[in-house]
Amino acid sequence: MNVTSAARGTATDMDDPTSLPPAFREGPGLTPCPWDRTLKLLVPLAWLVVAVMGWQWGSLDFFLNLLQARTYTAWLPAVAGVYALLMLFLQLWRTVLWALYRPQPPAAGPLPSVTVVVPVYNEGAMVSRCLSSIAEADYPRERLEIIAVDDGSTDDTWRHLDRSARRHPELIRTLRFPRNRGKKAALAAGFRAATGEVLVTVDSDSVIAPDALRHLVAPLVHDPQVGAVAGFVKVLNRHRSLMGKMQGVRFVNLDFLRASQSVYGTVICTPGSLSAYRREAVLPILEAWLHQTFLGAPCHHSEDRALTNFILRQGYYTCYQRTAVVYTLVPETYAGVCRMYLRWERGNVRESAVLATFLFRPFRRGAAPARLEFVLTQLEGPLTTFFFGVLIFSVAVYPAILFKVLLAVGMMSVLNLVYYLRLERDWEVIYGIIYSYYAFFLLQWIYPYAFVTVRDRRWLTR
């Protein structure tokens, strides 16, 4: 392995971690709230409102209006009705599972040894904050190891890595590639060098909550059949721009998907920002994951989704730990958000095809719920794209339905409102409503474009 070790010593300066948001410094958590019971009631109430409003002027009536415009054939209302029912069932299914989800409490006994691997490329001063948050985490120091891998950075990143290693010489080891080899190679190098029973990944543009590691390893300690655990990813720069605020709500609402999948042990993506893996689940498939190809092209992006598939294929369960919180930087421009989502969607298209190769085989017990959700999810993307195209054309020939389009988008954002309020309990949810319209009109192109360019190997960083 062509790497060099960092020198050790004493740090003279580094970025002050106290510049992080107050909510982070105080530590996250689900504190008691006097209106918790009200929030729990809001979820079924919201569904009742959506059902009544949908019956009056929802999807079926909407597409009947399109038919009256005499621009479509008679089969369209039936297809639209099936689509609406499928999506309604999927949302209800996830809501029930989300309500049943409970995070695993931290282990009361001895904790496993942990190696946190941090891949780094041109991150600059931010990597100091990242490493500081890990080194100062509430985890037994004798059970903690940090390996930071510089993937051939061309800026001052190595200087910041070296200072962090000097500041915490008993915890931090550094590896350095002479040239950029990609995030997968950096992670693989860290995994090979790790000594911990649990391998944790943290992105270099992220900072973890003080108790995140204790909570993250809990499901692995509790159940030997769990092979990977996903953390709860929140936005670090959510207060710096409108885009950051919208993404802040969007990321919190990803809890809805991961919590529902966790109930049946098949979280399909353990994010690179914060996830834990059982060592014996990773090492046997490390080379296959590192050299994975799809349709003849190397798989450079969505390494986290790919690694999750490799873990699942071995028969392990994957779960989500809401109480293990990480804060990560997100793009604050339209172009940056599009690049991020395009990278995600290409990975989703590719890894959904990979998941289908073993999901319907007897690879593990209790896979029936995962199979049901997989089928419905695979229908969701193509049908949504198709009907969005129908909508755009219909508005052009029948402008009177535009109001109903806007109303329908608003109805669905009501669900996001109650999920978000249940978790965050603040009124920044308004930015989630704004995001619903933003995504509906400006981001719908990403899925179909990702589908037809799935072999594109560009990393598309922010």
N, C-alpha and C positions, 0 to 999 in steps of 0.2 A: 504494500500500500504506500503510495508516494505522498507521504505527509510528513510534516515536521512538528515537533512538540514546542509549545510556548515556553519561554523563560518564566521563572517564578521570582517573586520578590514582594515588595510592598507598594501598594497603589499610592499615588500622590494626589490624584484627583479623578473624579468621574461625575457623571451627571447625577443630580440630586433626585432620588426617587420620590421625594415628597412633593414634586411638581405634578404628581398624578392626581386625578380627580378625588375630591373628598370622599365620595362613595367607596372608592377603592381603598383609601387609607383606613377608613373605618371598618372595612371588611364587609363582604356581601352576606346575604342570608335572608331567609324568609321570616321576618320579625312578625310578632302578633299584630293583628290589625282589627279594630273594633267592628269593621264592616266586612270581615271575611265571609260571614254567612250570606250577606247580601251579594257579594261577588260570586259565590257558588251558585246562587239562584239566578244570576244574570245569564249563565250559559244556557240552561233550558229555556229561559224566557226569550233570549235572543233567537233560539231556534223556532220558537212558536211564532215570533214576529216575522221571521223570514218565511216560514211556511205559509202564513196567512197572506202576506204581501206577495209572495211568489204565486200563490193561487190566483190572486186578483190580477196582477200584471207582471208575472214573472216570465220564465223562459218560454213556456208553451204559448201563452198569449202573445208574447213578443214575436215569436216566429209565425204565428197565425197572421199577424199584421203584415209580415213580410210576404206571406202567401197572397194576401189581399192585394198587394202591389203587383201581383201577376208577373213576377220576375223569376219564380222558381217552380219546380215541378211538385207534384202532389206528395212525393215521398219526404220532402224536407221537414214538415212538421213532425212526422213520426220519428225521424232520425234525431231531431232536436229534442223531442220528448225523452227518448231513450238516453241521450247525452245528459240532459238535466237530471234525470233520475239517478243515473250512475254517479254523477258528481255529488249529488245530494247524499246518496248512500255512503260514498267514500268519506265525505266530511262528517257525517253522523258516526260512522264507524270509528274514525280517528278521535272524535270528541269523547266517545264512551271510553276508549282506551286511555286517552289523556286524563280523564277523570279518575281512572283506576290506578294510574301510575303513582308510585311512591319511591323516592330515592333510598338507597341503602344507607343506614347509619354507619358512622365510622367504626372500625373494629376496636373492641375493648382490649384485646390482647396484643401480643407483639406484632409490629408492622413489618412487612417485607422490605428487603433492600431494594432501592429504586435508583435507576440510572435515567436521568433526564437528558435527552439528546436534542440539541438546538442547532439546526442547520442555518448557516448565515451566509448572506451574499449582499454586499454593498448596503448594509443596514446602518452604518455610521454609529452615532451616539446612542441610538435606540437600543442596540444590543446590550449596552451597559445596564439600562433599566430592566431589560428582560432577565438578564443573568442575576441581577441584584434581587429581583422579586423571587427567583427560585432559591437562591442561596439563603435568603432570609425567611423562607417559608417555615411554617410550624410543622416540621418533620424532624425526627431524630437525625442529627448530623452524622452520626456514625453509620446510618443506614441510607445516606444520600450521596449520590455521585452526579456530577454535571459534566457532560461532554459537549463542548461547542465546536462545530466543524465549519471552518471558513472555506467556502466553496470558491476559492480563487477571486476574492473581492479585489476590486481595482481602486477603491477609495481608502479612507482611513479606518475601515472597519477593524483590521487586524490590530491597530493600535488600541482601540477600545477593548477588544477581546483580551489582549495582553494585560491591560490594566485591571480588568475584572479578574483574571487568573491570579494576578499578584495580590489583589485584595482578598481573595478567598482561596489561597493555595491548597488548603486541605480539602476543598470541594470541587474546584473547577479544573478540568483537563481540556486542553485545546489541541485541535488538529487543523492542519492547513494544507489545502490543495494548491499546487503551483498554478493551476489554471482551472477555469470553471468547468465542472463536470456534471452539474445538475443536482437538484434537490434530492432525488432518489439516491444518488451516489453518496451524498453527504450523510443522509440518514443511515444508509447501509454501513458506512464507515463507523459511525457512532454506535450502531447496534453491535457490530463485531467487537469493538473495543470495550463495550459495556460489561460490567460485572454484576449488575443488579438482577434480582429475580423478576422485577417488573421494569419494562422499558416504557418510558414516557416521552412523548414528543411535544415540544413547545416551539411555535414559530418565533423567529427572532424579532418580529414586530409586535410582540404580545407580552403582557405581564400577567402573572397569575395571582389570585387572591391568596392571602396568608395560609388559609386552611385547605387550599385546593388539593394538594397532594394527599392529605389524609382522607379526604372524601373520595378522591378519584380511585384509590386502590381498594376501597371498601368492597365493591362487588367481586373483585378478584379474590380477596381474602374469604369472603362469605361463600362463594360457589366455585369449585375447581373447574366447572364446565364453562365458565365465562372466560373468553379469550381476549376480549377487548372492551374498553370502556370509553365512551365519549364524554367530554366535559361540556359545560354550558358556556358558549361563546357570546360575549357581549362586545359592544363597540367602545373602544377607548377614546376616540376623537369625535364622539357623537355630538358634542356641544360646540364644535368649531364651525359648522356650516349647516345649511338646510339639508344638504345631501347626507351629512353625517347624522343628523337627527332622524331622517327618514330611515337610514340604514340601521340606526339604533333600534327602532321598533321592529324592523324587518328581522334582524338577527334574534331578538328576543322571541319572536314568533316561531323561529325554527324549533324552539322547545316543544311546540305542539306536535311536530312531526316526530322528533326523536323520542319524546316521552311515550307517544302512542306505540311506536315500534319497539320500545324497550320492554313493554308489557309482555310481548311474546318472544323477546330475546333475539330480535333481528334488526338492530339499528344498522342501516345499510351504508352509513358513512361515519366513521370515527374521525373527526376533523384534525388536521395537522396542528391547529392552534393549541389544542390540549386533548390528548388521548393517552390511555395507558394500555399496554399489551403484555400478556403473559409471555415470558421469555421463551418457554418451550413451544409456544404457538407461532413465534416469529422466525426463529433460527432455521427450522427445517424448510421454510419456503422463501428464505431470504434471496437466494440466487434467482429463483424463478420470478419473484416479484421485481427484482432489479432489472432483469433482462426481458421483461414482458413485452410482447408485440401484439398488435391488433391490426388485421387486414394488411399485414406485412410491414407496418410502421411501428417504430419503437414508441412505447408509452411513456412520455416524459411528464405530462401533467396529471393532475388528480391522483397523485400517489397515495393519498389517504383513502380514497374510495377503493382503489385497487387493493391496498393492503387489507382493508376490511373484507373484501371478497375472498382473499386468500385465507383469512382467518375463518370465515364462515364455511368455506369449502371443506375444511378439516373436521367440521362437526361441532365447533365451538359456538357458544352463544355470544352475542354482542349486546351491550346495554348502554344506558345513558345515566349519568349522574348529575342531576340538576344542581346539586350543592357544590360541585367542583367548578368554580367560575374562573374564566380567563377573559381578559380584555384585550382586544386586538385592533390594530389600525385598519381602516377601510378607505377606499378611494373616495374623494370628495368632488369629483367631476363626472359628468355624463360619460365621457370617453373611458375614464378609469373604471366606472361601474360596469360598463358594457364589456370591457376586457375581462373583468373578474367573472361576470356571469357567463360569458362565452366559454371561458376555461372550465367553469363548473359544469355547464350543460354538455360540452363535448365529453367530459369525463362521465357524466350521467348516462349519455347515450351509449358510450363504449362499455362501461361497467354494468349497465343494465343487460346488455347482450351477453356479457360474461356471466352475470348472475343467473340468467335463464338457462345456461348450460348445465347447472347442477341443482338449481332450486327445486325442480320438479322430479328429481331423483331422490331415493331414500338416503340422503346424506346426513340426516339428523332427525331426531324425534321432535314433534311439535312444530312442524314447518307449515302446516295448513294455513294459519292466518297470514303468514308471510307470502304465501302463494296467491291468496286472494287479493291482498293489497298490491302485489306486483302486477297482476293482470289489470286491475282498475287504474293503477298509476300509468301503465304503458298506454292505456286508452286515452288518458287525460291529455297528454301533450298533443298528439295528432288531432284529436277532436277539437281541442281548444284552438289550435292553429286554423283548422278548417272553418270553424264558425266565426272566428275573428275576421277572416277574409270575407265571409258572407256579410258580417256586420258592416264592414267598411263599404262594401259595394251597395248594401241596402240603404245606408245613410245617404249615399250619393244620389240614389234614385227615389228615396222616400224619406226626406229630412225630418219629418214629423216624429220618427221613432228615436231620434237622438236623445230626447228627454228620458225615454225609457232605458236607453243604454246607460246613461249617467246614473239613473236611479238604481239600476241593477248592480252596477259597480259599488255604489254606496251601500246597498243591502249587504253585500258580501263583506265589506269592510267592517260592518257591525260585529261579525264574528271575531275578526282580528281584535276589535276593541275589547271584547270581554276576556279573551285569552290573555292579552297584554295586561289589562288591569288586574287580573287575578295574580299575575306574577310580579309586576312592577309597582302597581298602585300609584301611578302618577298620571297627570293629564297630558303628558307628551304624546299620548296615543293619537292626538290630532295629526301628528306627522305621519303616523301609519295610514290614516285615511287619505292624506295627500299622496302618500306613496302608492296607494292602490290605484289612483287615477294615473299617476306618473308611469307606473309599470304597465298599466293596461294600454296606454296609448304610445309609449316610447320604448318598451322593452319586449313587446310581443315577437319581434323579428328574431330574437336570439335563439329560441329553440329550433325553428326550421333551419336557420343558417348553421347552427351547431351540428344538426343532423347531417347535412350535406357536406360539411367540412370536418367530419369526425376524425379524419386521418391527419389533420393539420397538427404539426408537432411544436408550433410556437408556444412559448411559455405564457406570454401575455401578462406579464407582471404589471402592477399598478404604476 
